[in-house]
Each structure stands twice: as C-alpha cells, then as structure tokens.
Amino acid sequence: MKTLAKVTLVALLLAGSDFAQSNEQTRPPAMQTPGRAEPNTGAQEQAMPEHQHSMEHMEMRTPGSIASHAAAVQEPENPTQRTESNIPVPNLLESAKKAPAMRLADFEALATKNNPTLKQAESLVRGSAALARQAGLWPNLSAGYQGEQIRGGSFRGGEQGAFLQQNIVLGGKLQRRRSVYEQQHRADEIGVEEQKMDVQGAVQMYFYSALTQLRRVAMERELLGVAMDAATTSQQLVNVGQADAPDVLQVEAEAEQVKLEFVQAQREYIQAFEQLAAVAGAPDMPVTLLEGDLETPPVINAEKYLHDLTVNSPTLRRAEQNAAQAEAALARDKREAVPDLLLRGGLQQNLELNEFTGKPVGLQGFATASIQIPIFNRNQGNVEASQANLENAKREVERVRLQLLRTAQPLLQQYLTSKLDAERYSQQIIPRAQRAYELYLQKYRNMAAAYPMVLVSQRTLFQMKDAYIRTLGQLWMASIRLQNYLLADGLSAPTPNGSMSTQVNLPTSNTGGTD
C-alpha cells in the first residue's frame, strides 16, 4: 500500500506543482464540483473569489457517497476500462455503538464469575483438603463372632461369643500421612492464586488488545476521510486541467485500498473482542465498544523486576510447595516401617459342663495382641522412590526459576523498547509531523504550496499516529505479562499438585494407610 500511495502522491504532486506554477502567471480557473464539470467562462473566472481556492472550501463527501470521477476523463475508445460506481464501505460496528461502552473492570467481574478454570482450581483445593482429612482417620473397629468346640455331648455347644478388634497405628504414621496432603492443599491454594492471576492477565491483555484495535479503527476511519478528500481534490484538478485519468485512477485505487484496511481494522477489533468475551466466560456477548486509557500503561521497575519475579511468582512458589510435599512424603514413607499393634478382645459363653459342679462354666473373656516384625519389608523401596521424587521436585524448582527468567528477559527488553518508542512518538515524532502538516496546510491556503504536499504531510502524520497506537499496544502486552508474573492465558486448566486419588485410607483398610 505504501508503494501505491507514493505513486499516487507523486502523480498528484507533479500535477499540483504545475498548477502552483501556473498561479504565478494567471489566476487559476474555478474548481468545479465533481459530477458537474462544465467549461469555465471568462466571466465565471473573474467572479470566483480567491478564498475559494483554499482547502476548507473544497467539497467534502462521505465515504459511501463518492462515485468514480475517472469515467468523464477516460478515453472514449476504451469504454471497457472505465471504473464502476463507488461501493460504500461497510460500517461493521454500527450496532456496537448502541450499547454502553464497557470497561476493564466489567470484564474482570465477568471472568471472576464465569471463567471455568477458577472453579477448577477451587475444586482442587477442596479435594486436597478432603484427602488430608481422610488420610488421618483411624482404622475402623472390627466386630465379630467367635465359636470353639461347637459340638454336643458334655460340651453342650462349646464356647460361643463376640469380639472387638482394633488396629492401633503407631509411630505417628497417621500424622505423617495427613501432612503429605496438607502440603498438597497448600500447593493447591497457591494454584488458585496463580490461576486468578492467569485469568486476570488474560482479561487485561485481550482488553487492551481490543482497545488498541478500536483506536486503529478510528484512525483508519479518519484516514479514509483523507483518501476521499484526495479523490475529490483529484477531480477538481481535472476540472482545471491539471490532472487526467491516470491521476484520478491512482487516487481512487488508493482510496479503495484504504477502505479495505478500514474493514480489516474493524474485523480485527471484532476478533479481539470475541476473544476477550471468551476469556471472561461470556462468549455470547454482543460486540460493544470499549472505554479505557491506552496512553497510561503499567510502570515496571526493570532493575528490581527479576528479583521480584523469583520471590513472588506463584508459579515458582507452587513448585517450591511441591518440593515441600515431596519431603513430607519421604518422611511418611520412612515412618511406615514402624509396625502397627493389633488388639483383639471379647466375651464368650462357655456351655461346657464343669466336671466338679456339673453346671456350665459360664461367661469368660479373652484377649490377644499382635505386632508385625519388620524383617523383610521395611518399606525400603518406597523410601528410595520418595527420595528420587524429592530430588526431582528440587530440580523442578530450579527449572521453573530458570524458565521464568528466560521468558521474562525478552519481555523486559520489549517493554523497555516499547516504552522508549512510545515516549519518542508522543513527545518528538508526532508533534513534528503534526507541525509539518499544519505548515503545509497554511502554505496551501496561502497558495504557496501544492495540495499534494498537504496530502504527503497528512499521510505521514497518520502513519506516525498508527505506529504510535501499535507501540502502545505492544507496551501494554509486555507490561501486563510482566505485572502478572508471565501469567496471561486464562483458559488453561489448572494442574493438580500430587495425587487426587479417591482410594486413600479406605474404610475397609486394616492399616489406615494408602491403598
């Protein structure tokens, strides 16, 4: 498009330069309104006020109402080469203007309520808390029937009764088992914090991405007006004999290209808005306009950021908590070698006749106690596996730290670069381009410069403003990710910390351990 614009503006510049030179000898004929080109008479030329040569008195039309001006100046021997009527450019955001503009806080509130990943993270917290409670429960008491010497004769049914049996967990194993899931519960709580920051970062990124696109839509709309003005001006130059068919066709081709860019900018805004609505958990939300401050991005302390990242990043803190859980698992497995005490006792009715009294012996009690001797199985394999898991968890902490630093470095440099670029655009480049445009416009009004020079400076000003908007968008993207400790996805499922098995310390287990 830039090449086409240059060709167009050079053509206009040459035509306008000839037109400006002719002013030094004679007063130019009056510019006629497009569509009503008639030969100028001498009387008309004398009656035309000089101030009507200025730009503010040139006829301006809306983008959808300007028809092609080339047909009237094209060669009659080539009728197939004539351009068709002007096709109005669609305004895809017309309905969006009818609803109130939305702010960032509105989407953050929607995401807090509707984003499914937040509910997933909270369910993991509830699950690990329940596992911690389950792992520390005592084994259930066993009750049963016991009968011995059940036969007739003098035994008269023998000995029959009931017993209770209880497994006594020794060595503090229940507390060790509970501690593993308590550490997992703490890691899941950090995971909720991490997920909230991830969703918040995603909402902010998509919001300011959409806001950047909305600013570009406004810029393209304004640029389209400039292109339509150039098309009108080219016809006015044709009316005074300072331009011909190629000039008009070039200007109209550029105007059509600007229309395409205007539609594309609208499409990009709609896409960014729909992505924002999806992250907020409201994908069916109709497209509306946004309201926000694009010129004031977050301020990041570049010198202290990396230290702050390695201290406060929830991703790194969760990895450290996972290492603490691995340590708790190792302490649990070492303690599992301590055997449990099995107690059993009860009462029974002895119906056997006493040989001395000739009556039944009657009620009598019994009790047993047993303990396993850890000779062959001292849980040595599980201990070694837990040691390996602990080593892996510690290395994972180092890996996450290095990964965060690796990811943060280019973002930090991008932030610093975009910050400098935005400052230079707003304080140096755009003011100069604005002043150049104003000077060329003043010269044109004083008949000291050709109108194409006004277009060149105006075009340059728009390009600088567009680059400034894009730079602000890049600055926001980098600063949001840095501010949220590189978390800005919003729809990735939270990762469970450790086991989420429902087979922990089953009621039918005799040991109270993990089945």
N, C-alpha and C positions, 0 to 999 in steps of 0.2 A: 504493500500500500504506500510505503514511503517513496518508492521509486515513481509510482504513478502520480503521487502528489507533487513530486519535484517536476516531473514533465509538465503537469498541468500548470503549476505556478510559473514555470519558466515561460510557457506559452503566453500566459496572462501578463507576465512581466514584460515580455517583448511588446505585446500589443499595447499594454498600458504605458510603456516607455515612449512608444511612437505617439500615443495620444497626448502624453505630457509635453513632448517636444513641440507638437503642433500648437499647443497653447501659447507658446512664445510668439507665434506669428499672428494667429487669428483666434478669435473666441470660438470654442467648440460648439457644434450643434447640440440641440437639446437631446437628452436621453429619453427614449420613449418607453412606455410600459410594455413588457413582454406580451405578445399576442395582439398588439395594436400598432405594429411598426408601420409607419407611413413616412413618405419622404418629407423632410423638413423644408419649409419655405423660408425665404429670407425674412419675411415678417415674423414668422414664428421664432426664428433665431434671435431677432432683435428683441422680441418680447420676453424671452426666457430670462428670469432673474438669475444673477450669478450665483446666489447662495444655493440654488437647487442642484448645483454640481456636487455638493457635499454628500457624504455617505448617509447622514441621518435622514436625507430626503429621498434616498433610493427606496423603491417599493420593496417591502419585505412580505413574504408569504409563508404560510405554514408548510411544513414538510410534505403533507399529504395533498397539497393543492397545486403544486407547481408542475405543469406539463413540460414536455421536452420542447426546447426552443430551437433545436437543430433543424427541424423539418423545413422551416422557412428559408434557410440559408444553404441547404444542401443542393447538390447538382441535380437538375431535373432529369438528366439522362440516367441517374442511378436511383430510381424510386425504391428499389428493394433494400437499399441501405439506410432508409430513414428510420429513426428511432420511434418507438411506440409511445403511448401516453405514459405519464408518470404513475407508478404504482405506489399508493400510500404505504408508509412503513407502519407495521402493527405496533400498537402500544399494549404489551403483554401485562403490564402492571396497573392497568386502569382500574380493575376491580380491587386490587390491593389497597388503593387509596381510600376506599370507602370505610375500611375498618380502622380502629385506632392503632397507632404505631406501638410496637412492643419494645420493651427494654430487656436488658440482660437479666435483671432480677426476675422478670416474668418467666423466662426460660429456666433459670436455676430452680425456681419454685416448682415448675412442672417436672423437671428432672428428679428432684428430691422425692416427689410423689409417685412418679410413673416409671422411672428407669428400673428395669428388672434386675440389673446387676447389683444394685444396692440391697434389694431384698434378698438376693442370693447370698451376699456377704453376711447379712444379718442372720440368715438361717444357719450359716456355718458356725457362727458364734453360739447360737442356741444348741446346735448339735454337739459341739465340743464341751460345752458346759454340762450337757446331759451325760456325755461319756465319762467325764470326770466324776460325776455323782455315781454313775453305775460302777465304775472301776473300784470305788472304795467301799462297796456294800459287802457286808459279811455273808458267808455262805449260809444257805437256808438250813434250818434244823430238820433232821430226818426223824421220822417216827415209823415204828413197825411192830410186827407181831413176831414172837419167838416161842417155839414149842420144842420140847425134848421128851424122849422116852414116851412117845404117844402110843400107848397100847393098852390092852385090857388086863385082866388078872389083878394081881396085887398092886399094879401100877395105877390102875383106875384112870387112865388118860394122861399120866405123866405130869410134866411141868409145862404150863402154858401161861404166857403173859405178854406184856408190851414193853417196848424200849424207846428211848430217845437217843439220837446220835448227833453230835455237833463237831464240825471241823474247826479247830482253833488255829487261825492264821498267825504265825509267829514271825518275828524278825522285822516287824513294821512293813511287811510287803504290801499291805493294802494302801498305806500312805504313799509308798513309792509308786504304786500303780496309778493312784489318783493324781500324783504330781505330774506324771507324763501328760495326762490330758489337761491338767490345769495350765501347763506351759503351752500346750496346743491352743487352749482357749485364749490365752494372752496373745498368741500369734494371730489368731483369727480376729481379735479385737483390733489389732494393728491393721489387719487386712481390710476391715470396714473403713478405717481412716484412709487407707490407701485407695480404696475403691471410690470413696466420696471425692477425694482429690482428683482421681482419674476422671470421674464424671464431670466434676466442676471444670477441670481443664478442657475437656472436650466441648462442653457447652460454650465456654468462653472463646475457644478457637473458632468454632463454627459460627458463633455470633459475629465476631469481628471479621471473619472471612466474608460473611454475607453483608456486613455493613460496608466493607471495602468495595464489594461488587456493586452495592447500591450507590455508593459515591461515584463509581465508574459509570453507572447508568446515567446519572445526572450529567457527568462530564460528556459522555457520548451524545446525550440529547442536546447539550449546548453546542457541541462540535457539529452536529447535524444542522443546526440552525446556521452556523457559519458556512457550511457547504452549500446550503440552499441559498444563502445570500450571495455566494460566489457564482452560483448558477444564474441568479437574477442579474448580477453585475455583468456576466459574460454576454448576456443578451443585450444589455444596454450598450456595451461596447460594439456589438454587432449593429445596433441601430445607428451609431455614429460613424460606422465604417472602420472601426479599429479592431475588429475581430471577425472571424469567419467560422465555417462549420467545424473544422478540427478543434478550434479553441473551445467551442461550445460543447462538443462531444467529450473532450477531455475533462472539462469541468463537471459535466453531468455524470461521467463514469466515476469520477472521484466521489461525487455526491451519493451515487448508488452504493459504492464501497462503504461509505460512512453509514449508510442505512443498515447494511449487513452487520457492521460492527455494533451498531446500536441494538439490533435484535439479539446478537450474540451476547452482549453485556446483560441484557435482560434475562436471557436463558441461564447464564452463569449465576445470576442472583437467585433465580428460582431454584436452581440446583442446590446452591449453598443454603438457602432457607429450608428446603426439604430435608437436607442432611441435619441441620440444626434441630428441626422438629423431631426427627427420628431419634437423635440422642436424648432429647428431652422426654421421649416416651409418648409423643403425641403426633404420630405420622400422618393422621388425617386432618391436621390443622390447615386451614386455608392460608394461602400466601398473603402476608401483610407486610407493610413497611416496617423498618426498624428505626429506633431512636437511640443514639449513643454518641459518645465523644471519641472520635477516631484520632484526634490530634494529641491525646494525652495518654500514651501507653505506660504500663508499669515501669518503675525505675528499679534496675537491678544493680546491686553493688558488685561489680565484676571482680574486685580484688578479694572479697570475702565469700564470694558465692560458692566456690568449690569446697571450701571448708564447711560451709553451712550445709551443702548437699550431702557430704559424707557423715554429718552429725544428725541431721533432721529428716533425711529421706525416709519415708515409711517403707519403701521397698527394701532398703538396707536394714532398717530396724526389724522388719519381719524376718529377714534372713538370719539376723543375729538371734532372734527369738526362737527360730527353728533349731539353731545350734544349741540353745539352752534346753530345748525339748529333747534333743539327742543326748545331752548329758544326763537328763533325768531318766531317759530310757536305759542308759548304761548303768546308772545306779540301781534302777529297778531290777535289771537282769542279774546283776551281781548279788542282790539280796534274795533272788528267787531260789538260790541253793539252800537256804535255811528251811528245814522241813516243818511241816505243819503237825500239830498234835490232834489226834483223832480220839475223842471221848465218846463212850457209849455206856449207857446205864438204863436199868429198868426194873420192873417188878413182875413177878410171876406167881401163879398159884400152883403149889406142888400138891397134887392129889394123891400121891403115893402114900400108902399106909405106913405109919411108924410101927416098927416091929415090937416096940416096948409098950406103946399105949394103944395100938390098934386103931388109931384115928389118923386122918390125913395130916401130912406135915404142915400144910397151910401156906400163908403168904411168905415169900422170901425175895430178896433183892439180888441184883448182880451188877457189875460194872467192869468195863475194860478201858484201857488206854493204850494207844499205839502211836509210833512215830517212825517215819521212814529214815533210813540211814543213807546219806548221800555218798555212796561209794562209787557207783558207776556214772550216774548222771548228776553232775554238779552244775548243769546249765552252761557249761563252758563254751559250747558252740554259739549259743545266743549272746553270750558276753562278747565273744570275738566279733560277731556280726554287728553288735551295737557299737563297739569301738570303731569299726570301719565306717559305720553310719555317722558317728560323731566326727571323724576325720573328714568325711565328705561334706558334712554341714559346715565345718570351719572353712574348708576350701571354697564352699559356695559363698560364704560371706565375702571372702577376698574377690571372688569372681564378680559378684554383684557390685562391689565397690569400684573395681576397675571398669566394668561396663558402664556404670553411671558416669564416671569421669570421661571415658571415651566418647560417650554420647553428648555430654554436656559441653565439651570443648568446642566443637564446631558451632553449636547453638550459641555459645557465648560470643564467639567471634562474629557470627552472623548478627547477633544483637548489637554488638558494638559498631559493626559496619553500617547496619541499617540506621542506627541512632545518629551516626555522623552524617549519613546521606540525607536523612530527613531534616536535620538541622541546616545543612547546606542548601537544600532545596527551599526550605521555608524562609531562610534568612538571607540567602545570597542569590540563588539562581532564579527563583520565581519573581522576586522583586525586580531584578534586572530585565527579565523577559517582559514583565508587565509594563515597565517603564519604556522599553523599546517599542512595544505595541502602541502605547499612548503617544509617543513622539511621532511614530509613523502615521498614526491616525490624525494627529494635529497637522502634520505636513500635508497630508492628503486633503484635509479640509481647507488648507491654505493654497491648494493647487501646486505644492512644491514636491509632491511625491506621487507616484502611480499607485493605483489601488492594489495591484498585485503585491506590492511591498507591504501593504497593510495586511493582506492575507498571509504572507510569509511570516510576519511577526506574530500574527494572531495564531497561526498554526503552531509555531514554535512554543508559544505560551501554553497552548493546550497540551502539547506533548510534555512539557515540563510539569504541568499540573497532574497529568496522568501518571507520569513516573513518580511523582511525589505521593500520590494515593497508593500506588503499588508498594512503594517503600514503606509507607505507614503500615500497610497490611503485613508485610514481611516482619516489620519490627514488632507488631502485636503477636504474630505467631511465635516468634522466638522468645519474647518476654513471657508469654503465657506458659509455655512449656518449662521455661526456667523457673518461673514463680511456683509452678505446681510440681517441682522436682521431676520433670520429664514425663509426667503422667498426663495424658490427654487423649485417651482412646474412647472411653465412655461406654463401650458395648462389649468389651472382652469379659468373659466370665471370670469371677474371682477364683484363684487357685486354692484348694483346701490345703491346710497345713497338717501333715501327718494323716493318720488313719481316720476314716469316717465309718468304720465298720460298725454294724449293729450286733456283732457277735462277741461283745465284750462282757465277761463275767456273767454268763448265762445263769438263770435261776437253777438250772439242773446241774451246774458245775459243782464238784465237791471241794475244789481248791479255792474258788473265788478269784481265779486268775483269768487270763485271756484265753478264750477257746479258739 
